[in-house]
Amino acid sequence: MNTELLFIDTDSPDICRLWAYRLIVNQKLIKKLYDIDELDTQLAIILGLSNEAELLSPMQLQRALIEKLRQLELQPAISLPATLAVNIQSLGAMIGLNTLEQQLLGFIALVKADQMLSSVCALLRNVKKTQLPALLAQTLGATEAAVKHMLRFDSTLLNSGLIAVESQPIFSLDDVFEFISFNFGYKLFEDNTDTQRLLKEIVQKTTPPSLTISQYQHLNTDLHILLPYLKKVVKQQLRGVNILIYGPPGTGKSELVRVVAQQLKIPLFEVSSEDDEGDGIAGHNRLRAYRMAQSFLANSAALLLFDETEDVFIQNPFARQAEPRKGWMNRMLEQNAVPCFWVTNDRSVIDDAFIRRFDQVIELNTPPKAQRAALLHSAAVNLLTPQEAAQLAEHPHLTPAIITRAGKVVAQLNPRLKRTTKVAALQHLMQQTLRAQGYRIKDELTHDVLGPVYNATWVNSDVDLNLLTEGLSNAGSGRLCLYGPPGTGKTAFCHYLAKQLQQPLLLKTASQLIGKFVGETEQNIAAAFAEAKQNEAILLLDEVDSFLQDRRKALHSWEVTSVNEMLMQMEAFNGIFVASTNLLHNLDQASLRRFDLKACFNYLKPEQAVSLFSAHCKQLKLQPCQHSVQKISGVRQLTPGDFAAIARQSRFRPFSTAGDFARALLQEVSLKSADTAKPIGFLQ
């Protein structure tokens, strides 16, 4: 029969017909073209066979295909479609693929896209991995040894992550290989003007940062190590360099990486987390994208960012249950050519065996108050006064993400709005976000804990509080124990101290630190000291007698361990630590020795009570009389807290005269139990 009449033109490229006919002939698939004794007409059309083929027996069709195949083999330079060839050559040049590897890449792309080739591959069922080298060698016209080398797990092609060999049982040849993403194979047929568009679902250049290095001053120690190290690493092309950055969401981890890259003037590329349609990319495919990015960028001075790595850690080699693949992941961390930043919100999902392989681990929590205030200034340009910025930055969980997002919204408001209205809007936006995250907040912007009346000389302490404040300002550190009856001004003095030293005050109570599970109290104590160090804050532990009880009276082991943890943290803390208690005699004796100073706060002296009474009367616009002053000077159990409580009462129950104010104070004192008048602690 004349083969010219038997074969018809199709939309398939000649190379697809060549590979399809080689598979049919070499793998003896001719009988699979028939449904019992009749040729599958639909399949025949796909294979480019005319109606004449239906008149042939399987043996006759086999001979015709062999003849056609011989003719195709004699044709000069049957190659990949032009656009596909150009894109594959570009990829090959970037990652160093040889001619055979590029040909296999083209074969896989055409199997996914061309109907003729994919239909023939689907006929070849129950393919075993051991059969692949011989099968592909015959199809591509290569040696079996070359194909075996190309399919090794450490070959350039497979190591690049561009393709993967299916690990599950293979049903047919068209299921053997998969691309890095569903759309990648189709992109190879597009006329891409640059490789960045082709690689968008794999890796892309990051956008410039919106923050600057000055806004990460709280990380100076880490940055003084990281910046010169990375500069030298990139210059010397050292391998196996990985940096782990972890911390709560919104604290600026990814932004920090961008800032570092900008500071070093080194291009930064990010492993993509979503495809062209905005759908998330699975963790195992992101790992392949990472390998691919390493291959693409291996010969260039660049940095790589792998953000939101939780799904990778949980599903893949980082996960604790993935023991068999730990060795593979270890090699990847130790041999990567491009320095990589791994960013996660949850460090606990990473096995400790991998943690130790990171060159530097950086914890990024909410910035200290001073940095939060600076961020507010930059996010709300020409809007806030320094005092307003400091007040808005008071909340310890106000992250850079919340600040920048709120600032972005306020910047789009009507420019004719009053400045105070915009400030209120900024505050409202940030507070609403904090509420939604479950944090308690105070609505007042200008809330002053000390109130309008405070003077350290009106506090009855056995220590000159002004001199103490000056000394702590000069020293920068100290461990104080403030003890005395309730309301005598212990907590208020800590707020005064923080205000004078221009440091935030971190107040922790017993209810916040004592946990219900074994070991939880110790963790909370350690976290409190760590938070104070991070924020450069004065740490005040109120009701410290609740967890510094005398260990000789302990009934449970956890009571001892919590005291031990507290003592250890006190010794290691280099800032200002203050503990306040009403029950000094209950404290552990060893803890008392560790305080640099134990200051007693007692009831007001007569002259202090009179001065404080006069100051409050002035604030309340009352005129003190001699009789009311004499009454106040004769009371021996008055405290600054009594004055503050009665002054607050005046907001809803105004006083007509200073005498009314004095009588309210006397009534407040009468409610106290008789034994509060007894000396406590080290007094007398």
Residue pairs with C-beta under 8 A, 6 or more apart in sequence:
1 52
1 56
1 60
1 64
3 64
3 67
3 68
3 71
5 50
5 52
6 49
6 50
6 52
6 53
6 56
6 64
6 68
7 48
7 49
7 50
7 68
8 48
8 49
8 50
9 48
10 17
10 46
10 48
10 116
11 115
12 20
12 48
12 114
12 115
12 116
12 117
13 80
13 81
13 110
13 114
14 72
14 75
14 78
15 78
15 79
15 80
15 81
15 106
15 110
16 110
16 114
16 116
16 117
17 48
17 72
17 116
18 69
18 72
18 73
18 78
19 107
19 110
19 117
19 139
19 140
20 47
20 116
20 117
20 119
20 120
21 65
21 68
21 69
21 72
22 69
22 138
22 139
23 29
23 120
23 121
23 123
23 124
23 139
23 173
24 30
24 33
24 47
24 65
24 120
24 123
25 62
25 65
25 66
25 69
26 138
26 139
27 124
27 135
29 120
29 123
29 124
30 58
30 61
30 62
30 65
31 58
32 123
33 39
33 40
33 43
33 44
33 47
33 58
33 61
33 123
34 40
34 58
38 54
39 49
39 53
39 54
39 56
39 61
41 54
43 119
44 53
44 54
46 115
46 116
46 119
47 116
47 119
47 120
48 116
49 61
53 61
53 64
56 64
72 78
79 85
80 88
80 103
80 106
80 110
81 189
83 189
83 190
83 191
84 106
84 109
84 110
84 188
84 189
85 106
87 187
87 188
87 189
87 190
87 192
87 198
88 97
88 102
88 105
88 106
88 109
88 188
89 102
90 195
90 198
91 97
91 102
91 105
91 162
91 195
91 198
92 98
92 101
92 102
92 105
94 195
94 295
94 296
95 156
95 160
95 162
95 292
95 295
95 296
95 298
96 156
96 295
97 105
97 156
97 157
97 160
98 156
100 140
100 142
100 146
100 147
100 150
101 150
101 155
101 156
101 157
103 140
103 142
104 136
104 140
104 147
104 150
104 157
105 157
105 162
105 163
107 136
107 139
107 140
108 163
108 177
108 179
108 185
109 179
109 185
109 188
109 189
110 117
111 117
111 118
111 121
111 173
111 174
111 177
112 118
112 174
112 179
112 185
112 186
113 185
113 186
113 189
118 174
121 172
121 173
121 174
122 172
122 173
122 174
123 172
124 135
124 172
124 173
125 171
125 172
126 170
126 171
126 172
127 135
127 170
127 171
127 172
127 173
127 176
128 170
129 165
129 170
132 147
132 151
132 165
132 176
133 144
133 147
133 148
133 151
134 144
134 147
135 173
136 142
136 147
136 151
137 143
137 144
137 146
137 147
140 147
149 155
150 157
151 158
151 165
152 158
153 159
156 295
157 163
158 164
158 165
159 291
159 295
160 291
160 292
160 295
160 296
161 180
161 287
161 288
161 289
161 290
161 291
161 292
161 295
162 179
162 180
162 184
162 292
163 177
163 178
163 179
163 180
164 177
164 178
164 180
164 288
165 176
165 177
166 175
166 176
166 177
166 178
170 176
179 185
180 201
180 202
180 285
180 288
180 289
180 292
181 201
181 202
181 275
181 281
181 285
181 289
182 275
183 201
183 275
183 276
184 201
184 202
187 197
187 198
188 198
190 198
192 198
195 296
196 204
196 205
199 292
199 296
200 272
200 276
201 272
201 275
201 276
201 281
201 289
202 271
202 272
202 289
202 292
202 293
203 269
203 270
203 271
203 272
203 289
203 292
203 293
203 296
203 297
203 304
204 269
204 270
204 272
205 267
205 268
205 269
205 270
206 257
206 258
206 261
206 268
206 269
206 270
206 305
207 258
208 258
208 262
209 255
209 258
209 259
209 262
210 255
210 404
211 252
211 255
211 259
211 375
211 378
211 400
212 259
213 223
213 259
213 263
214 374
215 367
215 371
215 374
215 375
215 378
215 400
216 223
216 252
216 256
216 259
216 367
216 371
217 371
218 367
218 368
218 371
218 534
218 536
219 256
219 362
219 364
222 360
222 362
223 260
225 360
226 243
226 260
226 360
226 362
227 260
227 263
227 264
229 359
229 360
230 241
230 260
230 264
230 266
230 303
230 339
231 264
232 238
233 241
233 339
234 264
234 266
234 301
234 302
234 303
234 339
235 301
237 337
239 334
239 335
239 336
239 337
240 333
240 334
240 335
240 336
241 336
241 339
241 340
241 359
242 333
242 336
242 339
242 340
242 341
242 342
242 357
242 358
242 359
243 339
243 340
243 341
243 342
243 358
243 359
243 360
243 361
243 362
244 342
244 344
244 347
244 350
244 355
244 358
244 360
244 361
244 362
245 253
245 256
245 257
245 341
245 342
245 343
245 344
245 361
245 362
245 364
246 253
246 343
246 344
246 345
246 346
246 347
246 361
246 362
246 363
246 364
247 253
247 345
247 363
247 364
247 365
248 345
248 365
248 366
248 399
249 345
249 399
249 401
250 399
250 400
250 401
250 402
251 364
251 365
251 366
251 367
251 399
251 400
251 401
252 364
252 367
252 399
252 400
252 401
253 307
253 343
253 364
254 305
254 307
254 343
255 400
256 362
256 364
257 268
257 303
257 305
257 341
257 343
258 268
258 305
260 303
260 341
261 267
261 268
261 303
264 303
266 301
266 302
266 303
267 300
267 301
267 302
267 303
268 302
268 303
268 304
268 305
269 293
269 297
269 302
269 303
269 304
269 305
270 304
270 305
270 306
270 307
271 286
271 289
271 290
271 293
271 304
271 305
271 306
271 307
272 281
272 286
272 289
273 280
273 281
273 286
273 307
273 308
274 280
274 281
275 281
281 289
282 311
282 315
283 311
283 312
283 314
283 315
283 316
284 312
284 315
284 316
286 306
286 311
286 312
287 312
287 316
287 317
290 304
290 306
290 340
291 332
293 304
293 338
294 304
294 336
294 337
294 338
294 340
297 304
297 337
297 338
298 337
298 338
302 338
303 338
303 339
303 340
303 341
304 338
304 339
304 340
304 341
305 340
305 341
305 343
306 312
306 340
306 341
306 342
306 343
307 343
308 343
308 344
308 345
309 318
309 342
309 343
309 344
310 344
310 345
310 346
310 349
312 318
313 319
313 344
313 349
313 350
314 349
316 322
316 325
316 329
317 325
317 326
317 328
317 329
318 329
318 349
318 350
318 351
318 354
319 349
319 351
320 351
326 351
326 353
329 354
330 353
330 354
330 357
333 354
333 357
333 358
334 357
342 358
344 350
347 355
347 363
355 361
365 531
365 534
366 372
366 396
366 397
366 398
366 399
366 535
367 375
367 399
367 400
368 504
368 534
368 535
368 536
368 537
369 390
369 393
369 394
369 396
369 504
369 535
369 537
370 393
370 536
372 393
372 398
372 403
373 386
373 389
373 390
373 392
373 393
374 389
375 393
375 400
375 403
375 404
376 384
376 389
376 392
376 393
376 403
376 407
376 426
377 384
377 386
377 389
378 407
379 403
379 404
379 406
379 407
379 408
380 407
380 410
380 411
380 422
380 426
381 411
383 410
383 419
383 422
383 423
383 426
384 392
384 423
384 426
388 423
388 445
391 445
391 446
391 447
392 398
392 426
392 427
392 430
392 445
394 442
394 504
395 430
395 434
395 439
395 441
396 504
396 506
396 531
396 535
397 434
397 437
397 439
398 430
398 434
402 430
402 433
402 434
403 430
405 429
405 433
406 426
406 429
406 430
406 433
407 426
409 425
409 429
410 422
410 425
410 426
410 429
413 422
413 425
417 425
423 445
424 445
427 445
431 441
431 443
434 441
435 441
449 492
449 495
450 492
450 495
450 496
450 499
451 644
451 647
452 619
453 612
453 615
453 616
453 619
453 643
453 647
454 492
454 496
455 611
455 612
455 615
456 465
456 466
456 469
456 493
456 496
457 465
457 466
457 608
457 611
458 604
458 608
458 611
458 612
458 615
458 640
459 465
459 488
459 489
459 492
459 493
459 601
459 608
459 640
460 488
460 601
460 602
460 603
460 604
460 605
460 608
461 489
461 493
461 599
461 600
461 601
461 602
462 599
462 600
462 602
462 683
463 597
463 599
465 493
465 496
468 597
468 599
469 496
469 497
469 500
469 501
471 478
472 478
472 497
472 501
472 576
473 500
473 501
476 575
476 576
477 573
477 574
477 575
477 576
478 576
478 577
478 596
478 597
479 570
479 573
479 577
479 579
479 594
479 595
479 596
479 597
480 576
480 577
480 578
480 579
480 595
480 596
480 597
480 598
480 599
481 544
481 578
481 579
481 580
481 581
481 584
481 587
481 592
481 595
481 597
481 598
481 599
482 490
482 493
482 494
482 578
482 579
482 580
482 581
482 599
482 601
483 490
483 580
483 581
483 582
483 583
483 584
483 598
483 599
483 600
483 601
483 680
483 681
484 490
484 582
484 600
484 601
484 602
484 680
484 681
485 582
485 601
485 602
485 603
485 639
485 676
485 680
486 582
486 639
486 641
487 639
487 640
487 641
487 642
487 645
488 601
488 602
488 603
488 639
488 640
488 641
489 601
489 639
489 640
489 641
490 580
490 601
491 507
491 540
491 542
491 580
492 640
492 641
493 601
494 505
494 507
494 538
494 540
494 578
494 580
495 505
497 505
497 538
497 576
497 578
498 504
498 505
498 537
498 538
501 538
501 576
503 536
503 537
503 538
503 576
504 535
504 536
504 537
504 538
505 537
505 538
505 540
506 528
506 531
506 532
506 535
506 537
506 538
506 539
506 540
507 540
507 542
508 528
508 539
508 540
508 541
508 542
509 541
509 542
509 543
510 542
510 543
510 544
510 546
510 547
512 524
513 521
513 524
513 525
513 528
513 541
513 547
514 521
514 524
514 546
514 547
514 562
515 521
515 523
515 524
518 558
519 558
519 561
521 547
521 558
521 562
521 565
522 561
522 562
522 565
525 547
525 562
525 565
525 566
525 569
526 565
526 569
528 539
528 541
529 539
529 569
529 572
529 573
529 577
531 537
532 538
532 539
532 573
532 575
532 577
533 573
533 574
533 575
536 575
537 575
538 575
538 576
538 577
538 578
539 573
539 575
539 576
539 577
539 578
540 578
540 579
540 580
541 577
541 578
541 579
541 580
542 580
543 580
543 581
543 582
544 579
544 580
544 581
544 587
545 581
545 582
545 583
545 584
545 586
545 587
547 562
547 563
547 566
548 563
548 566
548 579
548 581
548 587
548 588
548 591
549 559
549 563
549 586
549 587
549 588
550 586
550 587
550 588
550 589
551 559
551 560
551 563
551 588
551 590
554 560
554 563
563 588
563 590
563 591
566 591
567 588
567 590
567 591
567 594
570 577
570 591
570 594
571 594
579 595
581 587
584 598
584 680
584 681
584 682
585 680
585 681
592 598
598 681
598 682
600 680
600 681
600 682
600 683
602 683
603 636
603 637
603 638
603 639
603 677
604 612
604 638
604 639
604 640
606 633
606 634
607 633
609 632
609 633
609 635
609 638
610 629
610 632
610 633
612 640
612 643
613 624
613 628
613 629
613 632
613 643
613 658
613 661
613 662
613 665
614 624
614 629
616 643
616 646
616 647
616 661
617 623
617 624
617 658
617 661
619 647
620 647
620 650
620 655
620 661
622 655
622 657
622 658
622 661
623 657
623 658
624 658
625 657
625 658
625 659
627 659
628 657
628 658
628 659
628 661
628 662
631 662
631 663
631 666
632 638
632 662
632 665
635 665
635 666
635 669
636 677
637 669
637 672
637 676
637 677
638 665
638 669
642 665
642 668
642 669
643 665
645 668
646 661
646 664
646 665
646 668
649 664
650 661
655 661
655 664
